[in-house]
């Protein structure tokens, strides 16, 4: 089982249409073996956006069973 990082990035701007305010992304190209690895990666990702005004990040890790290729 692998853990994957999912994040949402939302911009608070009254000019942007509501349906374009947030973007979500599931990061499949990088997986994590432990919850702690994924948590550290999500904190690091969120910190890259912390200095931007009116930008809000939500991250979480999920475990999925993936077939071996």
N, C-alpha and C positions, 0 to 999 in steps of 0.2 A: 504494500500500500504506500502511496506517495501523497504528500501534501502539496496543494497548489494555492497560490496567492491570488486573491480576487480583490480588486479595488475599484472604488468609485471616486471620481473627481468631479466636484460641483463648483460652479462659479456663481457667485452672488452678484448679478448685474441686471438691473431692471430693463436694459435694452435687449438682452438676449432672450429669444423666445423660450418659454418654459420647457418645451420638448427638446431643446438643445442645451439646457443648463447643465446637465450631468452626463458624464460618459463613464461607462463601465468597461473593465478589461479583466479577462481571466488570463493569467500568465501561464501558458502551457509549456513554453520552451525551458522553463526552470521549475524543477520540483524539489521538494525538501523531504528529508528522511525523518525528521522529528518536528514536533510542534514548536520547539524552541528555535530551531533554524528558521522556520517560516515566520515566527513572531519577530525575530531580529530583522529579517528581510523586510517585513511590512513596516517596521519602525523606521528603517533606513529609507525606504521609499517615501513614506509620509514626510520625513524630515526634509526631503528635497523640495517640497512644496510649501513648507511652513512659513517661509519668508515672503510668500506672494500674498498680496492683499486680496481679500474676498474669494479665496480659494479654499475649499474644504475637502478633505480626504477622509474616506472610510476604507479600512482594509480588514480583511479577515482571511483565515486559512481554512481550507476544507480538505478532508481526506476522501480520496476516491480510489477505488480498486481499478487499476488500469491493466489491460492485457500486455503481456510481454511481447515485444516485436522482434 
